[in-house]
Amino acid sequence: MSSNKHNDNNGDNDTQTVDDRANSADGDDSINSLTHDVGNLRLRLTSSSLDNLRSSQKAPCRNGLKCFNSFCQYNHPSGWKACECGAKCREFDCQANHPFDRQKRCRNGAACRRCGCEFLHPVKLSDKCRDGVECRLWNCEKWHPRDRPKICPFGKQCYNTTCQHVHPSDRQLCPHGGECTEINCQLDHPKSRAIACPQASSCDNYFCQRLHPDDWNPCKIGSDCENSICSHTCHPLNGILSEQQIQSDVEHQSKSCSILKSVQQRNIEREKTKLPILAAKDEFCQRLEKERVLVITAETGSGKSTQLPQYAAEYFGGLVVCTQPRVITAMSLARRVAEEYDGISVGKSVGYRVGQSSVGRERNRVPGTDILFMTDAIFIQESQDDDQLGNVRVLIIDEAHERSLNTDIVLGIAKLLLITRSTDFYVVIASATIDPAKFLKFFQRTNFVSLTVPGRIYDVSVEYNPFTDKSLLQHAVSTIQNLYDKHQGHTLVFLPGQREIKDAIQLFNQRIPDNCVALPLYSALSLEEQDRVLQFDEDSNGVRRMVVFCTNIAETSLTIKDTCLVIDSGLVKQPRFDHENRLTVIETVQISRSSADQRKGRAGRTAQGHCVRLYDENDLTRPDIEPEILRASLDRAVLQLVYLELNPQEFPLIDQPEQTVIETSLELLKDLSCIDDDQIITKQGKLFAKLGLDPRYSAFLIDTYLEHAEILEL
């Protein structure tokens, strides 16, 4: 019978083995063995079928065997294997595919005797580390395999207990970190840890935030203590200081002596402010450490933009980068966070980068050791210098709902970094008005949920007052004048652009109320003029209120204190690229519902507010902002991706543009000699990428310089 089974199955070994055991099975052991073999057979068949199905569903990669993207999800011919290190691979015997600009192997190999040979050579046995992958020596200069853990860029200063990188042997990290209260602890602690009190056990300040010995036992009542048998050992001679006085002294001392705040001091201040985000601090840190990608929907007034970078810096250590869509937002947040985190201005633990550093532009880049605020564009430029961003531990992408072109590229870079840095890189996507499901799907976290934080905002009443017979500016100015005396505090007036703002201010100044000043706020203003609004205080003439005429630059993240009235025109200017004529046109369009909610949220931070919308409620037809990547020129973005050695046609994007648009941009870059036929960036392309302009504008500047250098005396 076994022989018949064998003949019927035409040599199917798996089936033969199962049936033979079934016929000769005798007892429970044989039955269990039979069940195990059947399960294995089904598993192999199912896995093979699924692999074939997935392979058949994938589109073929247009680069074929020349594809050097090791993370490419398209189908490739047999024999394709891209090296993860790409052009930076220095392994002589690596058999994977590499880009053409990778350093070539020396023909003579180990027999090469040429001094200063620039080609790759095999590693000598004497140069290889005996421990190989297991080597954990910090300063080991031998050769190691690629899968050995990387050297931690923070070295002994790394305070992340979960870091898997190689550290110096003398690094002894305290498990309590900045919260350690043991004064004699000899382990390594972050600089945010409180310092030892010079008075030690004799310190009579009950509210002292510094470290003391275990026998320190001050009396809270102080010199007013009348208990003759009081067990406390320390009583001040001149009376006990109040807690408010202690806090005032600490703040004054930190500002005058540059003593940074400790974690305990920050926690005390956070408890006083009681921002809604504080209740989610522990959940935020623990979930981010576990899930590595966390989407946060925090309502206006919750404190997400200022508090999340601080929580991440204290919990994870390393450098926390928070990206913002606008320069003014990044700078204002950095200043505020520096005051809360250090007690001093930017430049110590908190800094920002909003542009290139050059003569007269030193304010564009202020260093920070723990937290850096950047614009999206600068973050992309930083990626060009270090594609792995090895010094960044946590990346917070704030105001992701705006979906600017640079924001979408940052999201794609973050997704790739999560693959290449699978143990020491974390991503946070935050916004007040965001669709969490879309972002979770993009990061392949559909099984997770977003973290929702309520806001702390007073009631803001909404009034619809569309203009009919008057022009928009006349209607806006008359609305301000009618409501000015009914509301206290400052007023924000949202207008489409710079020209409308200037005309509105000129019209408003003709009948400006007493104790009031009209100020503009748009991106083209100098930093000093923008600071006049953000740091407004009663001026020398006694003016206490201001009416700020602004664009959507003040729509998110910026907090102008004491704003109680918002006038919303409902319009915004957006660039749109005409692909047929290859020109960018500026359109004035109706805002989305999410933008309208953001503008309304500017009021009601400190008291009840009022929002007047100069349009009809039915005009809000779009729920969200249209992604810029679907309406803008992609020439500069494609050049940036090529500079990062990424394939623009395979780069992960939330909303993928049409392939014809990307192909058109690639053809333009070839015509401008920015890339070659193999889509490898040229020297001119690298220069254009550094300039950060549209490639056509960069070409115009370079050609003008080369042609008229003598006339310009350059």
C-alpha positions as CSV (number, residue, x, y, z in Angstrom):
1,M,0.0,0.0,0.0
2,S,2.9,2.3,0.7
3,S,4.3,1.5,-2.7
4,N,1.1,2.4,-4.4
5,K,1.0,5.7,-2.6
6,H,4.5,6.3,-3.8
7,N,3.7,5.6,-7.4
8,D,0.5,7.7,-7.3
9,N,2.3,10.8,-6.1
10,N,5.0,10.6,-8.9
11,G,7.9,11.0,-6.5
12,D,6.5,13.7,-4.3
13,N,8.9,13.1,-1.4
14,D,7.1,15.2,1.1
15,T,3.8,13.4,0.5
16,Q,5.5,10.0,0.4
17,T,7.0,10.6,3.8
18,V,3.8,11.7,5.3
19,D,1.8,8.8,3.9
20,D,4.4,6.2,4.8
21,R,4.3,7.4,8.4
22,A,0.6,7.4,8.4
23,N,0.4,3.7,7.2
24,S,3.1,2.6,9.6
25,A,2.0,4.8,12.5
26,D,1.7,3.0,15.7
27,G,0.9,5.0,18.9
28,D,0.8,8.6,19.9
29,D,4.4,9.4,18.9
30,S,3.8,8.4,15.3
31,I,0.6,10.5,15.2
32,N,2.4,13.5,16.6
33,S,5.2,13.1,14.0
34,L,2.6,12.8,11.3
35,T,0.9,16.0,12.4
36,H,4.2,17.9,12.6
37,D,5.2,16.9,9.0
38,V,1.8,17.9,7.6
39,G,2.1,21.3,9.3
40,N,5.6,21.8,7.9
41,L,4.5,20.9,4.4
42,R,1.6,23.3,4.5
43,L,3.8,26.0,5.9
44,R,6.3,25.6,3.0
45,L,3.6,25.5,0.4
46,T,1.9,28.6,1.9
47,S,5.1,30.6,2.3
48,S,6.2,29.7,-1.3
49,S,2.8,30.7,-2.6
50,L,2.8,34.0,-0.7
51,D,6.3,34.8,-1.9
52,N,5.3,34.1,-5.5
53,L,2.1,36.2,-5.1
54,R,4.0,39.2,-3.6
55,S,6.6,38.9,-6.3
56,S,4.0,38.9,-9.0
57,Q,2.2,41.9,-7.5
58,K,5.3,44.1,-7.4
59,A,6.1,46.3,-10.3
60,P,9.6,45.7,-11.9
61,C,12.3,48.2,-10.9
62,R,13.2,50.4,-13.9
63,N,16.9,50.4,-12.9
64,G,17.1,46.6,-12.8
65,L,20.5,45.3,-11.7
66,K,21.7,48.9,-11.6
67,C,19.4,49.7,-8.7
68,F,21.7,50.6,-5.7
69,N,18.9,51.2,-3.2
70,S,19.1,48.3,-0.8
71,F,15.6,49.2,0.5
72,C,13.9,49.2,-2.9
73,Q,10.5,47.5,-2.7
74,Y,10.2,46.9,-6.5
75,N,10.9,43.6,-8.3
76,H,14.5,43.0,-9.5
77,P,16.1,40.4,-11.8
78,S,17.8,37.5,-10.2
79,G,21.3,38.2,-9.0
80,W,20.4,41.7,-7.7
81,K,21.9,42.6,-4.3
82,A,22.5,46.2,-3.4
83,C,25.0,47.1,-0.7
84,E,23.5,48.9,2.3
85,C,26.6,51.1,2.5
86,G,26.3,52.2,-1.1
87,A,29.1,54.4,-2.3
88,K,30.6,54.6,1.2
89,C,31.4,50.9,1.2
90,R,35.1,50.3,1.9
91,E,35.0,46.5,2.1
92,F,37.3,45.1,-0.6
93,D,35.5,41.7,-0.9
94,C,32.0,43.0,-0.9
95,Q,30.1,41.2,-3.7
96,A,27.0,43.4,-3.6
97,N,26.1,46.1,-6.2
98,H,27.5,49.6,-5.6
99,P,27.0,53.0,-7.2
100,F,29.5,54.0,-9.9
101,D,31.1,56.6,-7.8
102,R,32.2,54.1,-5.2
103,Q,36.0,53.9,-4.7
104,K,37.4,51.3,-7.1
105,R,39.3,48.2,-6.0
106,C,43.0,48.1,-6.6
107,R,44.0,45.6,-9.4
108,N,47.1,44.5,-7.4
109,G,45.1,43.9,-4.3
110,A,47.2,42.9,-1.3
111,A,50.3,42.9,-3.5
112,C,50.1,46.7,-4.1
113,R,53.2,48.5,-3.1
114,R,52.3,51.9,-4.3
115,C,52.5,54.5,-1.6
116,G,49.3,56.6,-1.2
117,C,47.3,54.4,-3.5
118,E,43.7,55.8,-3.6
119,F,42.0,52.5,-4.5
120,L,40.5,49.9,-2.1
121,H,42.8,47.1,-0.8
122,P,42.0,43.9,1.1
123,V,42.4,44.0,4.8
124,K,45.4,42.2,6.1
125,L,45.0,39.5,8.7
126,S,47.2,41.5,11.1
127,D,44.8,44.5,10.7
128,K,41.7,42.5,11.5
129,C,40.4,42.6,15.1
130,R,40.5,39.2,16.7
131,D,37.2,39.8,18.4
132,G,35.4,40.8,15.2
133,V,31.7,41.5,15.7
134,E,32.1,41.0,19.5
135,C,34.7,43.8,19.9
136,R,33.5,46.4,22.3
137,L,36.8,48.4,22.6
138,W,36.1,52.1,22.2
139,N,39.4,53.1,20.6
140,C,40.1,49.9,18.7
141,E,41.8,50.8,15.5
142,K,41.6,47.4,13.9
143,W,39.2,46.4,11.1
144,H,35.8,45.1,12.1
145,P,32.9,43.6,10.1
146,R,30.0,45.9,9.2
147,D,27.5,44.2,11.6
148,R,29.6,45.2,14.6
149,P,27.7,47.9,16.7
150,K,28.7,51.4,15.8
151,I,30.7,53.7,17.9
152,C,28.4,55.9,19.9
153,P,29.0,59.6,18.8
154,F,28.3,60.8,22.4
155,G,31.0,58.5,23.9
156,K,31.2,58.8,27.7
157,Q,28.6,61.6,27.6
158,C,25.9,59.1,26.4
159,Y,23.3,58.8,29.2
160,N,20.9,56.6,27.4
161,T,20.6,53.3,29.3
162,T,19.2,51.5,26.3
163,C,21.9,52.6,23.8
164,Q,23.4,49.5,22.0
165,H,26.4,51.3,20.5
166,V,30.0,50.9,21.7
167,H,31.1,53.2,24.5
168,P,34.4,53.9,26.3
169,S,35.3,51.3,28.9
170,D,35.3,53.8,31.7
171,R,31.7,54.8,31.1
172,Q,29.7,53.8,34.2
173,L,26.2,55.0,33.7
174,C,24.0,55.5,36.8
175,P,20.7,53.8,36.3
176,H,18.8,56.7,37.9
177,G,20.3,59.3,35.6
178,G,19.4,62.9,36.4
179,E,17.1,61.7,39.1
180,C,19.9,60.3,41.2
181,T,19.9,61.8,44.7
182,E,22.9,59.9,46.1
183,I,25.4,62.6,46.9
184,N,28.4,60.2,46.9
185,C,27.4,58.4,43.8
186,Q,30.5,58.0,41.6
187,L,28.7,56.9,38.5
188,D,28.2,59.0,35.4
189,H,25.2,61.4,35.4
190,P,23.8,63.9,32.9
191,K,24.6,67.5,33.5
192,S,20.9,68.2,34.3
193,R,21.4,66.4,37.6
194,A,21.4,68.6,40.7
195,I,24.8,69.6,42.1
196,A,25.9,69.0,45.7
197,C,25.1,71.7,48.2
198,P,28.2,73.3,49.6
199,Q,26.7,73.5,53.1
200,A,26.1,69.8,53.1
201,S,24.4,68.6,56.4
202,S,24.4,72.1,57.9
203,C,22.2,73.6,55.2
204,D,19.1,75.0,56.9
205,N,17.1,75.7,53.8
206,Y,14.3,73.2,53.8
207,F,13.4,74.0,50.1
208,C,17.0,73.7,48.8
209,Q,17.0,71.7,45.5
210,R,20.6,70.6,45.7
211,L,22.0,67.3,46.9
212,H,22.6,66.7,50.6
213,P,24.0,63.8,52.7
214,D,21.6,61.3,54.2
215,D,21.8,62.9,57.7
216,W,20.5,66.2,56.3
217,N,17.3,67.0,58.3
218,P,16.2,70.6,58.2
219,C,13.1,71.8,59.9
220,K,10.4,73.2,57.6
221,I,9.1,75.6,60.3
222,G,12.5,77.1,60.8
223,S,13.2,79.6,63.5
224,D,9.6,79.7,64.3
225,C,9.8,76.2,65.6
226,E,8.9,76.2,69.3
227,N,9.2,72.4,69.8
228,S,12.0,72.0,72.4
229,I,12.5,68.4,71.5
230,C,12.3,68.9,67.7
231,S,14.1,66.0,66.0
232,H,15.2,68.2,63.1
233,T,18.9,69.1,63.2
234,C,18.9,72.4,61.2
235,H,17.0,75.6,62.0
236,P,17.8,78.9,60.2
237,L,18.9,81.8,62.4
238,N,17.2,84.6,60.5
239,G,13.8,82.9,59.9
240,I,12.7,80.4,57.3
241,L,12.6,81.5,53.7
242,S,9.2,81.2,51.9
243,E,9.0,78.8,49.0
244,Q,8.3,81.8,46.6
245,Q,11.5,83.5,47.8
246,I,13.5,80.4,47.3
247,Q,12.2,80.0,43.7
248,S,12.9,83.7,43.0
249,D,16.4,83.3,44.3
250,V,17.0,80.2,42.2
251,E,15.8,81.9,39.1
252,H,18.0,85.0,39.8
253,Q,21.0,82.9,40.5
254,S,20.6,80.8,37.4
255,K,20.4,83.9,35.2
256,S,23.3,85.7,36.8
257,C,25.6,82.8,37.4
258,S,24.6,80.7,34.4
259,I,23.7,77.7,36.7
260,L,21.5,75.5,34.6
261,K,18.2,74.2,36.0
262,S,18.1,70.6,37.4
263,V,15.4,68.1,36.5
264,Q,13.8,68.7,39.9
265,Q,13.6,72.4,39.3
266,R,11.9,71.9,36.0
267,N,9.4,69.4,37.4
268,I,8.4,72.0,40.1
269,E,7.8,74.6,37.5
270,R,5.8,72.2,35.3
271,E,3.6,71.3,38.2
272,K,2.8,75.0,38.7
273,T,2.0,75.7,35.0
274,K,-0.1,72.5,34.8
275,L,-0.1,72.2,31.1
276,P,-2.3,69.4,29.8
277,I,0.6,67.7,28.1
278,L,2.2,67.0,31.5
279,A,-0.4,64.3,32.3
280,A,0.8,62.4,29.3
281,K,4.6,62.7,30.0
282,D,5.2,59.2,31.2
283,E,3.0,57.6,28.5
284,F,4.7,59.7,25.9
285,C,8.2,58.5,26.9
286,Q,7.3,54.9,27.5
287,R,5.3,54.5,24.3
288,L,7.9,56.2,22.2
289,E,10.7,54.0,23.6
290,K,8.6,50.9,22.8
291,E,7.0,51.8,19.5
292,R,9.8,54.1,18.1
293,V,7.2,56.1,16.1
294,L,4.5,58.0,17.9
295,V,1.8,60.2,16.4
296,I,0.4,62.9,18.8
297,T,-2.7,64.9,18.3
298,A,-2.5,67.6,20.9
299,E,-5.1,70.4,20.8
300,T,-4.2,74.1,20.9
301,G,-2.8,75.2,24.2
302,S,-1.7,71.8,25.4
303,G,2.0,72.7,25.4
304,K,3.2,70.1,22.9
305,S,5.6,72.3,21.0
306,T,7.5,73.4,24.1
307,Q,7.3,70.4,26.4
308,L,7.7,67.3,24.1
309,P,11.4,68.2,23.2
310,Q,12.2,68.6,26.9
311,Y,10.6,65.3,27.9
312,A,12.5,63.5,25.1
313,A,15.8,65.1,26.0
314,E,15.5,64.2,29.7
315,Y,14.3,60.6,29.0
316,F,16.4,59.5,26.0
317,G,19.5,61.7,26.3
318,G,21.4,62.5,23.2
319,L,20.3,65.3,20.8
320,V,16.6,66.0,20.2
321,V,15.8,67.8,16.9
322,C,12.4,69.5,16.5
323,T,11.5,70.6,13.0
324,Q,9.3,73.5,12.2
325,P,7.9,74.8,8.9
326,R,8.9,78.4,9.5
327,V,11.9,80.3,10.7
328,I,10.1,82.6,13.1
329,T,8.5,79.6,14.8
330,A,11.7,77.7,15.3
331,M,13.5,80.8,16.8
332,S,10.7,81.8,19.1
333,L,10.2,78.2,20.4
334,A,13.9,77.8,21.0
335,R,14.0,81.0,23.1
336,R,11.1,79.9,25.2
337,V,12.3,76.3,25.7
338,A,15.7,77.6,26.7
339,E,14.2,79.7,29.5
340,E,12.2,76.7,30.7
341,Y,14.9,74.1,30.3
342,D,18.1,76.0,31.3
343,G,16.8,79.2,32.9
344,I,19.0,81.2,30.5
345,S,18.9,82.2,26.8
346,V,19.6,80.0,23.9
347,G,23.2,78.8,23.3
348,K,23.7,76.3,26.0
349,S,21.5,73.2,26.1
350,V,18.9,74.6,23.6
351,G,19.7,76.1,20.2
352,Y,18.3,76.5,16.7
353,R,19.4,76.4,13.0
354,V,17.3,78.3,10.6
355,G,19.8,79.2,7.8
356,Q,23.4,79.1,6.7
357,S,26.0,80.7,8.9
358,S,27.7,83.6,7.2
359,V,28.9,87.1,8.0
360,G,26.0,89.2,9.3
361,R,23.9,86.1,9.7
362,E,25.3,84.6,12.9
363,R,21.8,84.5,14.4
364,N,20.9,81.8,11.9
365,R,22.7,79.1,13.9
366,V,22.9,79.0,17.7
367,P,24.4,75.9,19.2
368,G,22.6,73.6,21.5
369,T,23.8,70.4,23.2
370,D,20.4,68.8,24.1
371,I,17.7,70.3,21.9
372,L,17.8,71.9,18.5
373,F,15.0,73.6,16.7
374,M,15.3,73.5,12.9
375,T,13.3,74.4,9.9
376,D,12.4,71.5,7.6
377,A,14.7,72.8,4.9
378,I,17.7,73.1,7.1
379,F,17.1,69.5,8.4
380,I,17.3,68.3,4.8
381,Q,20.6,70.1,4.3
382,E,22.0,68.6,7.5
383,S,21.1,65.2,6.1
384,Q,23.3,65.9,3.1
385,D,26.3,66.2,5.3
386,D,25.4,63.2,7.5
387,D,22.9,60.9,5.9
388,Q,22.6,58.8,9.1
389,L,22.3,61.8,11.4
390,G,24.3,59.8,14.0
391,N,24.1,62.5,16.6
392,V,20.3,62.8,16.5
393,R,18.5,60.5,19.0
394,V,14.9,61.8,18.7
395,L,13.3,63.6,15.8
396,I,10.1,65.6,16.4
397,I,8.2,66.7,13.3
398,D,5.9,69.4,14.6
399,E,3.0,70.9,12.7
400,A,3.0,68.0,10.3
401,H,-0.6,68.9,9.2
402,E,0.8,71.7,7.0
403,R,2.2,69.1,4.6
404,S,4.8,71.4,3.1
405,L,7.1,69.9,0.5
406,N,10.0,69.9,2.9
407,T,7.9,68.3,5.7
408,D,7.0,65.4,3.4
409,I,10.7,64.9,2.5
410,V,11.6,64.9,6.3
411,L,8.9,62.3,6.9
412,G,10.4,60.1,4.1
413,I,14.0,60.5,5.5
414,A,12.7,59.6,9.0
415,K,11.1,56.4,7.6
416,L,14.4,55.3,6.0
417,L,16.4,56.2,9.2
418,L,14.1,54.0,11.2
419,I,15.2,51.1,9.1
420,T,19.0,51.8,9.1
421,R,19.0,52.8,12.8
422,S,16.7,50.3,14.2
423,T,17.8,50.6,17.9
424,D,18.7,54.2,18.6
425,F,16.4,56.5,16.6
426,Y,12.9,57.6,17.5
427,V,10.3,59.7,15.6
428,V,7.4,61.9,16.9
429,I,4.8,63.4,14.6
430,A,2.8,66.1,16.3
431,S,0.0,68.5,15.4
432,A,-3.2,69.9,16.7
433,T,-5.2,69.0,13.5
434,I,-3.9,65.9,11.9
435,D,-5.2,62.6,10.5
436,P,-3.3,60.0,12.7
437,A,-4.4,57.0,10.6
438,K,-2.7,58.3,7.5
439,F,0.6,58.9,9.2
440,L,0.5,55.6,11.1
441,K,-0.1,53.8,7.8
442,F,2.8,55.6,6.2
443,F,5.1,54.4,8.9
444,Q,3.6,50.9,8.8
445,R,2.2,51.2,12.4
446,T,-1.4,50.4,11.6
447,N,-1.7,48.3,14.8
448,F,-0.8,51.2,17.0
449,V,-2.9,54.2,18.0
450,S,-2.1,57.9,18.3
451,L,-1.6,59.7,21.6
452,T,-4.4,62.3,22.1
453,V,-3.9,65.2,24.5
454,P,-6.6,67.8,25.3
455,G,-5.9,71.5,25.1
456,R,-6.1,74.2,27.7
457,I,-8.0,76.9,26.0
458,Y,-10.8,79.3,27.1
459,D,-14.0,79.4,25.2
460,V,-13.7,81.2,21.8
461,S,-16.9,82.4,20.3
462,V,-17.2,82.4,16.5
463,E,-19.0,84.9,14.4
464,Y,-19.5,84.8,10.6
465,N,-19.5,88.2,9.0
466,P,-18.9,87.9,5.2
467,F,-18.2,91.1,3.3
468,T,-20.5,92.1,0.5
469,D,-20.5,95.8,-0.6
470,K,-17.1,96.7,0.9
471,S,-13.7,95.5,-0.1
472,L,-12.0,92.9,2.1
473,L,-9.6,95.3,3.6
474,Q,-12.3,97.9,4.4
475,H,-14.5,95.3,5.9
476,A,-11.6,93.9,8.0
477,V,-10.6,97.4,9.3
478,S,-14.2,98.4,10.1
479,T,-14.7,95.1,12.0
480,I,-11.7,95.8,14.1
481,Q,-12.8,99.3,14.9
482,N,-16.3,98.1,15.9
483,L,-15.1,95.4,18.2
484,Y,-11.9,97.0,19.6
485,D,-13.5,98.5,22.7
486,K,-15.5,95.4,23.5
487,H,-12.4,93.2,23.9
488,Q,-9.2,93.5,25.9
489,G,-5.8,92.4,24.8
490,H,-4.3,92.1,21.4
491,T,-5.9,91.5,18.0
492,L,-4.7,89.2,15.2
493,V,-5.9,90.0,11.6
494,F,-5.2,87.2,9.1
495,L,-4.8,88.5,5.6
496,P,-3.6,86.7,2.4
497,G,-0.3,88.4,1.8
498,Q,2.2,91.2,2.3
499,R,0.6,93.7,0.0
500,E,-2.8,93.4,1.7
501,I,-1.1,93.8,5.1
502,K,0.6,97.1,4.1
503,D,-2.6,98.5,2.7
504,A,-4.7,97.4,5.7
505,I,-2.2,99.0,8.1
506,Q,-2.3,102.3,6.2
507,L,-6.1,102.2,6.2
508,F,-6.3,101.3,9.9
509,N,-3.8,104.1,10.9
510,Q,-6.2,106.7,9.6
511,R,-8.5,106.0,12.6
512,I,-6.4,104.2,15.0
513,P,-7.7,103.9,18.6
514,D,-5.8,105.3,21.6
515,N,-3.1,103.3,23.2
516,C,-2.8,101.0,20.2
517,V,-0.2,100.3,17.6
518,A,-0.6,98.4,14.3
519,L,2.3,96.0,13.4
520,P,2.9,93.7,10.4
521,L,4.0,90.1,10.7
522,Y,5.0,88.1,7.6
523,S,8.0,86.0,6.6
524,A,9.8,88.6,4.5
525,L,10.2,90.9,7.6
526,S,13.6,91.1,9.3
527,L,14.1,89.2,12.5
528,E,14.2,92.4,14.5
529,E,10.8,93.5,13.1
530,Q,9.3,90.0,13.9
531,D,10.7,90.2,17.4
532,R,8.9,93.5,17.9
533,V,5.6,91.5,17.7
534,L,6.7,88.4,19.6
535,Q,8.4,90.2,22.4
536,F,6.0,93.1,22.6
537,D,5.7,95.0,25.8
538,E,4.4,98.4,26.8
539,D,6.5,100.9,24.9
540,S,7.8,104.3,25.9
541,N,4.6,106.1,24.8
542,G,2.4,103.9,27.0
543,V,1.0,101.8,24.2
544,R,-0.4,98.7,25.7
545,R,-2.3,97.0,22.9
546,M,-1.4,96.0,19.4
547,V,-3.3,95.0,16.3
548,V,-1.1,92.5,14.3
549,F,-1.8,92.2,10.6
550,C,-0.3,88.8,9.6
551,T,-0.3,86.0,7.1
552,N,-0.6,82.3,7.9
553,I,2.9,82.6,9.5
554,A,1.1,83.2,12.8
555,E,-1.3,80.3,12.3
556,T,0.5,77.6,14.2
557,S,3.0,77.3,17.1
558,L,3.4,81.0,17.6
559,T,1.9,82.3,20.8
560,I,1.3,86.0,21.1
561,K,0.3,86.5,24.7
562,D,-3.0,88.2,25.6
563,T,-4.5,87.8,22.2
564,C,-8.3,87.8,22.6
565,L,-9.7,88.8,19.2
566,V,-9.0,87.2,15.8
567,I,-10.2,88.6,12.5
568,D,-10.0,85.8,9.8
569,S,-10.2,86.8,6.2
570,G,-10.3,83.1,5.2
571,L,-7.8,83.5,2.4
572,V,-4.2,82.4,1.9
573,K,-1.7,82.7,-0.9
574,Q,-0.3,79.4,-2.2
575,P,2.2,78.7,-5.0
576,R,1.1,76.3,-7.7
577,F,3.3,75.0,-10.4
578,D,2.1,75.1,-14.0
579,H,3.7,71.9,-15.4
580,E,2.8,72.8,-19.0
581,N,4.5,76.2,-18.9
582,R,7.0,75.2,-16.1
583,L,6.2,78.3,-14.1
584,T,5.1,78.9,-10.5
585,V,2.0,81.1,-10.1
586,I,0.7,82.5,-6.8
587,E,-2.9,81.9,-6.2
588,T,-5.2,83.3,-3.5
589,V,-7.4,80.4,-2.3
590,Q,-9.9,79.7,0.5
591,I,-8.3,78.1,3.6
592,S,-9.2,74.6,4.9
593,R,-11.2,73.8,8.0
594,S,-8.1,72.8,9.8
595,S,-6.5,76.1,9.1
596,A,-9.6,77.9,10.3
597,D,-9.5,76.0,13.6
598,Q,-5.8,76.9,14.0
599,R,-6.5,80.6,13.4
600,K,-9.3,80.5,15.9
601,G,-7.1,78.9,18.5
602,R,-4.8,81.9,18.5
603,A,-7.3,83.5,20.8
604,G,-8.4,82.2,24.1
605,R,-5.0,81.3,25.5
606,T,-5.3,83.5,28.6
607,A,-8.9,84.5,28.7
608,Q,-12.1,84.1,26.7
609,G,-11.7,85.0,23.1
610,H,-13.7,85.9,20.0
611,C,-13.1,85.0,16.4
612,V,-14.8,86.9,13.5
613,R,-14.7,85.1,10.1
614,L,-15.1,87.3,7.1
615,Y,-16.7,84.6,5.0
616,D,-19.6,82.2,5.0
617,E,-19.5,79.0,7.0
618,N,-20.2,77.0,3.8
619,D,-17.0,78.4,2.2
620,L,-15.0,75.9,4.2
621,T,-15.1,73.0,1.8
622,R,-11.7,71.5,2.2
623,P,-11.1,69.5,5.5
624,D,-7.3,69.7,5.3
625,I,-4.5,71.6,3.6
626,E,-3.6,70.3,0.1
627,P,-0.1,68.8,0.3
628,E,2.4,71.0,-1.4
629,I,4.0,68.1,-3.1
630,L,0.9,67.7,-5.3
631,R,0.9,71.4,-6.4
632,A,4.6,72.6,-6.4
633,S,7.6,72.2,-8.6
634,L,9.7,69.1,-7.6
635,D,12.9,70.1,-9.3
636,R,14.7,71.2,-6.1
637,A,13.3,68.3,-4.1
638,V,14.4,65.7,-6.7
639,L,17.9,67.3,-6.7
640,Q,18.1,67.0,-2.9
641,L,17.1,63.3,-3.0
642,V,19.7,62.6,-5.6
643,Y,22.3,64.4,-3.5
644,L,21.3,62.0,-0.6
645,E,21.9,59.1,-2.9
646,L,18.2,58.2,-2.9
647,N,16.1,57.3,-5.9
648,P,13.4,60.0,-6.3
649,Q,11.1,57.5,-8.0
650,E,11.3,55.1,-5.1
651,F,11.6,57.6,-2.2
652,P,8.7,57.0,0.3
653,L,6.2,59.8,0.4
654,I,2.8,60.0,2.0
655,D,1.2,61.3,-1.2
656,Q,3.0,60.1,-4.2
657,P,3.1,62.5,-7.1
658,E,2.7,61.2,-10.7
659,Q,5.8,59.5,-12.1
660,T,5.7,61.8,-15.1
661,V,6.3,64.8,-12.9
662,I,9.4,63.2,-11.3
663,E,10.7,62.1,-14.7
664,T,10.3,65.7,-16.0
665,S,12.4,67.0,-13.1
666,L,15.1,64.4,-13.8
667,E,15.2,65.4,-17.4
668,L,15.6,69.0,-16.4
669,L,18.5,68.1,-14.0
670,K,20.2,66.3,-16.8
671,D,19.8,69.3,-19.1
672,L,21.4,71.5,-16.4
673,S,24.3,69.0,-15.9
674,C,23.3,68.3,-12.3
675,I,23.1,64.6,-12.8
676,D,24.5,62.2,-15.4
677,D,22.7,59.5,-17.4
678,D,22.9,57.1,-14.4
679,Q,21.2,59.7,-12.1
680,I,24.5,60.2,-10.2
681,I,24.9,63.7,-9.0
682,T,27.7,65.8,-10.5
683,K,29.9,68.5,-8.9
684,Q,27.6,71.2,-10.3
685,G,24.6,69.3,-8.9
686,K,26.2,69.3,-5.5
687,L,26.8,73.0,-5.7
688,F,23.2,73.7,-6.7
689,A,21.9,71.5,-3.8
690,K,24.1,73.5,-1.4
691,L,22.6,76.8,-2.7
692,G,19.1,75.6,-1.8
693,L,17.5,77.4,-4.7
694,D,15.4,76.2,-7.7
695,P,18.0,74.5,-10.0
696,R,17.1,76.9,-12.8
697,Y,17.8,79.9,-10.6
698,S,21.1,78.4,-9.5
699,A,22.0,77.8,-13.1
700,F,21.2,81.5,-13.9
701,L,23.4,82.7,-11.0
702,I,26.3,80.5,-11.9
703,D,26.1,81.4,-15.6
704,T,25.9,85.1,-14.8
705,Y,28.9,84.9,-12.5
706,L,31.0,83.0,-15.1
707,E,30.1,85.3,-17.9
708,H,30.3,88.7,-16.1
709,A,32.8,88.0,-13.3
710,E,35.1,90.7,-14.6
711,I,32.4,93.3,-14.9
712,L,31.1,92.5,-11.4
713,E,34.7,92.6,-10.1
714,L,34.2,89.2,-8.4
